[in-house]
Amino acid sequence: MRVLATAGHVDHGKSALVRALTGMEPDRYAEERRRGLTLDLGFVWTRLDALGDHLAFVDVPGHERFVPTMLAGVGPVPAVLFVVAADQGWQPQSAEHLAVLDALGVRHAVLAVTRSDLADPEPVCADAVARLADTSLGKVASVAVSAVTGTGLDELRTELARLAGELPAPDPDADVRLWLDRAFTVRGHGTVVTGTLGAGTLRVGDRLATGDGSAVLRVRGLQSLHEDRAAVSGVARVAVNVHGPGDTRLRRGQVLLSPDRWRATEVIDARIDGEPVAELPRQVTLHLGTAAVPVTVRPLGTDTARLTLAHPLPLRIGDRAVLRAPGGGRPPRGVTVLDVRPPRLTRRGAARARAAELAALTGHPDPAAELRRRGLVRRADLTAMGVPAPAEPVTGDWLADPAHWAELRDRLTIEVERHARAHPLDPGLPTEAARHLLALPDRALVDALAGTSPRLRADQGRLFTADNSRPALPPAVDAVRRDLDRTPFRAPEAGRLAELRQCRGAAEDRRRDRAAARRRHRGRRRTARPAPALHPQRGPARPGHHPPGCRTAAGVPGRAGTHGTRRRPAQTLPRWAGERRRTGIEPACPRSSGTSVLKTGRATRHPHASTARQASARGDRDDTDPPSDRPTHAVRPWRRLRLQDPAR
């Protein structure tokens, strides 16, 4: 089977021509037949001769408001039947449809000049052939026909058969990417989707993944040209009965894919034909297959840009698409996908460097160049980008550029040798540490590098140099080992260890002595002064003595010379703090009440608290008297507060 799409201005007779060629009605809706205007895609087919293949047509609308529908029809199709009316000549939508075909890179077409019974077709035919020759279609065959009288239909069938024979045969083993142009429900069967299968083979029982990867559907049935099929190979018009989670949500613009063979992407680098990229609007629409996705354009060079898609699409290097500004005020622009996994542009000047790199890309997959540019890549990821694997994997599914692989091997050897010099007692570099040092994505790559290097060996998750011997130990260790060999159950005593310590050099002894002195000095500075112990009946004890039953100032039973816990010395709160809680009136002179409060909130009585309280009650002390009876261990002075006399 071969599939063609129609193209041309509205009301130039596209539907009437395919109706005359096939004997089938392309307008599926009654409103289309009543108005005589194609509103949606139509699908008809015919057999050009008794033994020839079927030729299917996708009839597209020609009105300017339905250009997105026209793009959905011609997107997956490799050839077109371009129609121009002899009585109207070249029209605006003729030019726009031709620009769309040129942007998509379509190279096969037949020109049909309709209504030849109403006007001389020769001037219109010559003008249209010249216009088509300036595009990707090149020089095409032209036929003057009339769908009413039937003039030229046989000659047109001959040209279409010749065109069908010239179309390249698609790969039947290619990965399936079916762009959906219709989705509906059939009672007793469930969801049915239709589309143009460009390459690959569909079979009953196959599994197909949705474009967003959210579900995997099973193919319950296949039809092509209203005939049940067990398998269909592209190029063909197919109807697929699918079953699975989310099958009712399928719509035009979505896609069904071979599982695990495609990678959806939201960011691509592309070459854009036509005027400089800087003149494009920032927000445009990308048309690919039957999908129409809003994108954001970031110019990189004069003809290259980074496109950020509103939602991911399964794209591959070399895909052709169309950029169209909203409203159609600008001509459509052709897009060639150059990279579906571009690097991030995070540093100043990165966009300029990326534009220089993209200038050397052609849009045709180059396996060796792509592997050289990426260094390390999984074979599945490279295949999903549309690039065949140029060599066998180095380990697992990983492909490596030979030059990059040799550089990694040299770096790994240097890192292992550096670790052996820095850690003579532990010379083996852990494999995971080596992976981080080389910024490798998989630990298996480190093992593969070590296996290809004659200077390295791997042992129990560590990497050693090939000439690395056992680390040299101090002579004292050998002496202890000999002692244990003679008396295996007798551990070395302190005197023996002191004797063996003399084997070390004087410089090392001095270094260790200085380190020990520093540790002792730091320990003295951290040691807190013993707190006075308090006995429930006997009062304060002498410093450093804690009779049984005493508690330290920290409130914890302590031992001689200790605090029990490391806490700050006690702080003293004034007496008026308690009076304020009882009466709500602050005294004129805040004096110390001798109440000691720790940071933890516990409080104890100071031995001189009663004397200070009696003097304050008699009024013998003035606010200016020195606080001679206050405890000397108070560490925080309290702020004096102004008296508020209630009598005033």
Buried (B, 14 or more C-beta within 10 A) or exposed (E): BBBBBBBBBBBBBBBBBBBBBBEEBBBBEEEBEEEEBBBBBBBBBBEBEEEBEBBBBBBBBBBEEBBBBBBBBBBBBBBBBBBBBBBBBBBEBBEBBBBBBBBBBBBBBBBBBBBBBEBEBEEBBEBBBEBBEEBBBEEBBBBBBBBBEEBBBEEBBBBBBEBBEEBEEBEEEBBBBBBBBBBEEEEEEBBBBBBBBBBBBBEBEBBBBBBBBEBBBBBBBBBBBEEEBEEBBBBBBBBBBBEBEBBEEBEBBBBBBBBBBBBBBBBBBBBBBBEEBEEBEEEBBBBBBBBBBEBBBBBBBEBBBBBEBEEBBBBBBBBBBBBBBEEEEBBBBBBBBBBBBBEEBEEEEEBEEBBEBBBEBEBEBBBEBBBBBBBBBBBBBBBBBBBEBBEEEBBEBBBBBEEBBBEBBEBBBEBBBEBBEEEEEEBBBBBEBBBEBBEBEBEBBBBBBBEBBEBBBBEEEBBBBEEBEEEEEEEBEEBBEEBEEEEEEEEBEEEBEEEBEEEEEEEEEEEEEEEEEEEEEEEEEEEEEBBBBBBEEEEEBEEEEBEEEBBBBBBEEBEEEBBBEEBBBBBBBBBBBEBBEEEEEBBEBBBBBBBBBBEEEBEBEBEEBEEBBEBBEEEEBEEEEEEEBBBEBBEEEBEEBEBEEEEE
